[in-house]
Amino acid sequence: MNLIRRHRHVDPFFTHLSRLHDEVDRAITSHYGDGEGECPNQSDFLPPLDIGESGDGFTIRTELPGMSPEQVDIDLTGNVLTLRGEKQVDRDENDLNWHRTERVHGRFVRTLRLPESIDAEKVKATCENGVLTVVIGKKDAVQPRKISISAS
């Protein structure tokens, strides 16, 4: 997945176009897989992601309502971040005759290829109010070294 840099003051047309792109990407990923060797998602539950970049690193947020941290696995292999889990159905099927069920559940896998500049040693994940936040720092920039020339 490629990161798309978004600016604060954007024409509303491009905002709608970006949302359409995200929806098409989500639909293709859920049907055909993510291109990273993972199986296609077999459920309707595909948590949306927000990805941001600062000078220090990257922040990935996803909404996982009703899920505890124990139900989510986070892996970072090289520069590939994988989020996987399973949202359990929380209604008693024998209790009621349901007329409509819109809340989705099931297994999900989200895989992101991040830039090579990430530092795997600088990763922190938190979950608060159903929002999982993963912060990955960047590698320290290589500083040029001044080499003096001595006269012979």
Residue pairs with C-beta under 8 A, 6 or more apart in sequence:
1 25
1 34
1 111
1 112
1 113
2 113
3 51
3 53
3 114
3 115
4 18
4 21
5 53
6 18
10 18
22 48
26 46
26 48
29 40
29 41
29 46
30 40
30 41
30 44
30 46
31 40
32 40
33 39
33 40
33 41
34 109
34 110
34 111
36 80
36 82
36 111
36 113
38 82
38 109
38 111
39 109
41 106
41 107
41 108
41 109
42 106
42 107
43 104
43 105
43 106
43 107
43 108
44 104
44 106
45 87
45 104
45 105
45 106
45 107
45 108
46 108
46 110
47 62
47 63
47 64
47 83
47 108
47 110
48 62
48 63
49 60
49 61
49 62
49 110
49 112
50 59
50 60
50 61
50 62
51 58
51 59
51 60
51 112
52 58
52 59
52 60
52 61
53 59
55 138
56 137
56 138
57 118
57 119
57 122
57 135
57 136
57 137
57 138
58 114
58 115
58 118
58 135
58 136
58 138
59 133
59 134
59 135
59 136
60 81
60 83
60 112
60 133
60 134
60 135
60 136
61 131
61 132
61 133
61 134
62 83
62 110
62 131
62 132
63 130
63 131
63 132
64 71
64 72
64 85
64 87
64 127
64 130
64 131
64 132
65 130
66 87
66 90
66 130
67 85
67 87
67 130
68 127
69 127
69 132
71 85
71 86
71 87
71 88
72 83
72 84
72 85
72 127
72 132
73 82
73 83
73 84
73 85
74 81
74 82
74 83
74 125
74 134
75 81
75 82
75 84
76 82
76 120
76 123
76 136
78 120
79 113
79 114
79 115
79 116
79 118
80 111
80 112
80 113
80 114
81 111
81 112
81 114
81 134
81 136
82 109
82 110
82 111
82 112
83 108
83 109
83 110
83 111
83 132
83 134
84 107
84 108
84 109
84 110
85 107
85 108
86 105
86 106
86 107
86 108
87 104
87 105
87 106
87 108
88 105
89 105
90 105
91 98
91 101
114 136
117 138
117 139
118 136
118 137
118 138
118 139
119 136
119 137
119 138
119 139
119 140
120 136
121 137
122 136
122 137
122 138
123 134
123 135
123 136
123 137
124 134
124 135
125 132
125 133
125 134
125 135
126 132
126 133
127 133
